[in-house]
Each structure stands twice: as C-alpha cells, then as structure tokens.
C-alpha cells in the first residue's frame, strides 16, 4: 500500500515523501512529531503529477460499486 508522509506541513521546511507501507515500517526514521502520515487503501497508487509534484491517487468507485461488500 502506498503511504505519503508530509513533514512540517505549510511551513517553509515542508517535505513530502512517498513510501510503501512495507518500506516505511522497515525504516520510519523520516517520521517524527511534525509529520502527517497518510496510508492509502487497496486501490491507491502513486501516479502522475499535479503542478509538477508527485501525488498519491485513490480512485472513487463507480455508482454501481458503491457500498457493495
């Protein structure tokens, strides 16, 4: 699963890094008290760029799949 970590959000020193859950679990040294950790779902993926920056994408399901378990 993809994971996004934002350190020092909205500050001059802001950093955004992308991991897999497995690699972050193996080495979490980037994460500290000033970090936001966003864990993607099963369908989340790393893909594309927006405004020249990488992004994690979690697609929304179609109406025919919504709430079908």
Buried (B, 14 or more C-beta within 10 A) or exposed (E): BBBBBBBBEEEEEEEBBBBEEEEBEEEEEEBEEEBEBBBBEEEBBBEEEEEEEEBBEEEEEEEEEEEEE
